[in-house]
Amino acid sequence: MKIYHYFLAALPLMQLAACKRDQTREFLPGTYTNSARGKYSQADDTLIVEATESNQFLIHRRTGFNIIDGGKIGKRQYESEEWNAVYDEGTRTLTETRKGRLINIFPGSGYILIGKRKYTKN
């Protein structure tokens, strides 16, 4: 009978723990941007992150870039691609499935990091 009382006392705590939200996962959906410029090019990236099912995410990447030749900026060019990614609840990171890119998430600072590229959430 004592065990039954302990179980009843612990039940609300177990329910509370089960309801704990994953703020990192909740932060993910949205639009992120990155701009970069170098000696030979300049580029603007936009990532649109969508939750699909469970821990699966779809990422739409849109890039506009200009080649710089002899100091002269060339015509704007565009590329797009779609990535599938899986969220790992243990490490709180996304892994893109095709190339294995690791996406680190910083909800408190409002950005994600892919390699050395920082994408700020808009």
Sequence and secondary structure as in RCSB ss.txt:
>XXXX:A:sequence
MKIYHYFLAALPLMQLAACKRDQTREFLPGTYTNSARGKYSQADDTLIVEATESNQFLIHRRTGFNIIDGGKIGK
RQYESEEWNAVYDEGTRTLTETRKGRLINIFPGSGYILIGKRKYTKN
>XXXX:A:secstr
 HHHHHHHHHHHHHHHHHT   HHHHH SEEEEEEEE SSEEEEEEEEEEE STTEEEEEEEEEEEEEETTEE  
 EEEEEEEEEEEETTTTEEEETTT  EEEEETTTTEEEETTEEEEE 
